[in-house]
Amino acid sequence: MTHMQHYTPRELPTALAGLAELALDLRWSWNHTSDKLWRTIDPELWETTGNPWLIMEIASHQRLQELATDRAFLAELQQQLANRQDSLSENTWFDALPNAADLKRVAYFSMEFGLSEALPIYSGGLGILAGDMLKTASDLGVPMVGVGLLYQQGYFRQVLDADGRQLAYFPYNNPAMLPVLPLRDANGEWLHVDLELPGRILRLRCWEVTVGRIRLLLLDANGMSNHPRDRGITGELYGGDNETRLQQELILGIGGWRMLEALGLPAQVCHLNEGHAAFAVLERAAGLMRTQNLDFDTALRATRAGNLFTTHTPVAPAFDRFPPALIQQYLAPFAERWGVDLKAILALGREHPDHADEPFNMAWLALRGSGAANGVSRLHGVVSRALFAPLFARWPLPDIPVGHVTNGVHMPSWDSAAADALWTQACGKARWNGEMAHIEQGIAALSDATLWDFRARQRQRLVDAVRRRHAHQAAGRGEDPARTDVLNALFDPNTLTLGFARRFTGYKRTNLLLAQPERLLRLLGDPQRPVQLVLAGKAHPRDLEGQEMLRQWAAFIARADLPPGRLVFVEDYDMSVAAELVQGVDVWINTPRRPFEASGTSGMKVLINGGINLSELDGWWAEAYAPEVGWALGDGAEHGADPSWDAAEADALYRLLETAVVPEFYARDETGLPRRWIARVRESMARLTPVYSTNRMLREYVEHYYLPRAQALDARLADQAAAAHELQQWAHRIRTHWPALRIGPRSDAPDTDGVAFDVQIYLDDLPPDDVAVQLYAEPPAPDAAPERHALLRGEPLPGAINAFHYHLRLDTTRPASDYTVRVVPNHPLASVPLEEASILWPA
Ligand SMILES: *Cc1c(COP(=O)(O)O)cnc(C)c1O
């Protein structure tokens, strides 16, 4: 295999060998101490790409020879290598956790990872979240390994033609030009993982990416030995048809789990970032079947305790679904290899397990294969409980077992150099690596003048970036790059700067600002208090509505009466564009239709940089908003796609800009400072930055999910999976006897401050401890929790077999009729109703 040579770093002069170590660690995407090395090698390439790996790979032989004898450079290189080693051996937040030893490894599966534009294997929010997750795991010392796909082309690159039509390009990702290395086995041979596709074996190559302390392992199908048709399976991200998508998900879930096993890296906790990776739960269970000689159900019962499913979907049609014939064709070879009945596997992806014509739903599989599930904001938790309710018939919504962990962003990846300096001065160097209690005081201590000066420098850098990008775009369209007069008139560093960048698609209402074009023109063109607006965003190549919205913006930009230099569309929204925008804008606008923005994260990226959010009360903003920290759109309710509501919200958006945002920005005191604006910046930075950081997010995952999952898994696996066997028997008893359970007569005895309840329950042949008898009362207010109280088993009912009185004396001001008796499954090791959804209410 001679081509393997091709995928190792280039031959470097011995004195520079350490460069490869630095270039391969994507820590450079958030820790900028080594920037000066790369700038020294090639200043121009550094400015345009910011990609150390690329700089190292394409620097001329002569330049490297020069540097190999440059004492200052060599000293700096040694210094950076020492820094890196120090950072790897520092004590971390995780090390200090009392029960850290219970969690040995989390495998984080995701279809996309957005770590840096230098590794373009992401499309948008889901991938950025995954990238930020790995970076934070490195900071906090959480033992995590990422699992994903190495796309040969990734997501499309965007160019707009002269008429505003979006052109989609797929430049080839040459692995040799990416900061990845092939994984090798103990003998130094290229590691591969085999996957059974219908009638053939697909051989997957394995790659690794270093992210500080963390490894990201990637699979791809483009090996020479595969059928030409198969080599493109991992070509595009979110391209191709349903079948390609299914193949990719099999590679991710099943191939990914096999890769971990082949490397001897079995994970205790398998975290599924969205349902795409759900096949991992099957391969994981199958592995335990083999090693412990279990049946499939018991193996899944044991292993699911270690799986966590994070759902990102706001509407049921967005769940990944596969037609029955297709899924059957593709899962049959696996079922055969695992020795599992194909029907049993297919049933896991259906709402009604015996409906053979129901599509296979990846979210159902993920939920049925996991020990816990969560949405990505408080509101999305509520939305998700409704989406998953069909799997829990007759359970009230608050009982549907989907919690929430609100997303965050990895602050060190999104702050500017100036923000980093300011925050270091205010809150110290280690501010994102542990407790964050001191942050509010640190920011409170900064003077108004300091903050305002900081904002001006942030805005100035954005103006420079916008001019540079605009010149580049114009040149790409063949326009004369020498029209510097136009460029210099483009944007102004003292003008209120609004930013709007996101995927162009219907629910994000990316054209809401265009609802009344004359009003937008007036805002931009105000001679006293002007506004400038920077836009960016791609529409998926199959999203025609999104592309139409792009065209509407292009038409607006082409208007002859548009005030010159105040509106720019930046092409090819990616992480580097996003970073420039979120660092420089004064106000970040977001206009989704509630509740379609599960969380949203781009608005969190402006917090650390002193930008302010103006957003619909959806996703994270629905819980973050307070009048002191930003502006809100909408009434906190859902209105569907009602055009009159859209129009009303557009009107409200203009009104906010005209009467609140613009006046506050331009209201200067005698020293030239906008005091109220600065106060808002300060509140937003101090209060929201810590909360919407991945530092807070990952710590929540560790404490509420990873540790409990790891402990539950170990409990189920102990003694040849004794607990899993016991739970199987319990579940079997529940299903056998449930239809014969009966709630008998109930008597309530109200007194002055409560009610004494008594109810007769007939348990058929179920051991009484297998169930819990509860009083349930609807929440007293929409935002409150429902009441659930366990009734205590009392004396047997005379003349009946296995039937009892259950009682409880409850202090309550509510009438007895608010309370309903219900019987639910109960086992100290089980998660109910996630694992057993039987429930009995009075007839
Ligand atoms: C942060 C980010 C996103 C996510 O943005 P939302 O619109 O908040 O979902 C998408 N794309 C890029 C390039 C980003 O940096």
The ligand as a MOL file (V3000), in Angstrom:
LIG
                    3D

  0  0  0     0  0            999 V3000
M  V30 BEGIN CTAB
M  V30 COUNTS 15 15 0 0 0
M  V30 BEGIN ATOM
M  V30 1 C -22.9340 28.7890 15.2280 0
M  V30 2 C -23.1400 28.4360 13.8150 0
M  V30 3 C -24.3710 27.9160 13.3990 0
M  V30 4 C -25.5440 27.7080 14.3330 0
M  V30 5 O -26.3120 28.8390 14.2740 0
M  V30 6 P -27.8620 28.9690 14.6130 0
M  V30 7 O -28.3730 29.7760 13.4930 0
M  V30 8 O -27.9280 29.6410 15.9080 0
M  V30 9 O -28.4340 27.6020 14.6380 0
M  V30 10 C -24.5270 27.6060 12.0670 0
M  V30 11 N -23.5380 27.7870 11.1750 0
M  V30 12 C -22.3370 28.2700 11.5410 0
M  V30 13 C -21.2750 28.4230 10.5160 0
M  V30 14 C -22.0970 28.6210 12.8690 0
M  V30 15 O -20.9080 29.0870 13.2270 0
M  V30 END ATOM
M  V30 BEGIN BOND
M  V30 1 1 1 2
M  V30 2 1 2 3
M  V30 3 2 2 14
M  V30 4 1 3 4
M  V30 5 2 3 10
M  V30 6 1 4 5
M  V30 7 1 5 6
M  V30 8 2 6 7
M  V30 9 1 6 8
M  V30 10 1 6 9
M  V30 11 1 10 11
M  V30 12 2 11 12
M  V30 13 1 12 13
M  V30 14 1 12 14
M  V30 15 1 14 15
M  V30 END BOND
M  V30 END CTAB
M  END
